[in-house]
Amino acid sequence: MDRDPREVMEYDVLVVGAGPSGLSAAIRLKQLANEAGQELSVCVVE
């Protein structure tokens, strides 16, 4: 019996904790990347 492969999603940054400091860190990282003309993928998990 063949199983379907699991879906994989890759991120540049993983922030563990969706509290105020985690969300703030994720937002600031995205802002800094944008200012530098870079694209950054960020995942926030609780």
GIFENGI-V677356 format. One record per backbone hydrogen bond with DSSP energy under -0.5 kcal/mol. CO is the residue of the C=O (numbers start at 1). NH is the residue of the N-H. E is the energy in kcal/mol with one decimal. If there is no record, write none. Layout:
BEGIN
co=[CO CO]
nh=[NH NH]
e=[E E]
END
This chain:
BEGIN
co=[13 13 14 15 15 19 20 21 22 23 24 25 26 27 28 29 30 31 32 33 34 40 41 41 43 43 45]
nh=[15 43 16 17 45 23 24 25 26 27 28 29 30 31 32 33 34 35 36 38 37 42 12 13 15 45 17]
e=[-0.5 -2.4 -0.6 -0.7 -2.5 -2.7 -2.1 -2.3 -2.2 -2.5 -2.6 -2.4 -2.0 -2.4 -2.7 -2.3 -2.3 -2.6 -1.6 -3.3 -1.5 -0.6 -1.4 -1.9 -3.3 -0.5 -3.9]
END
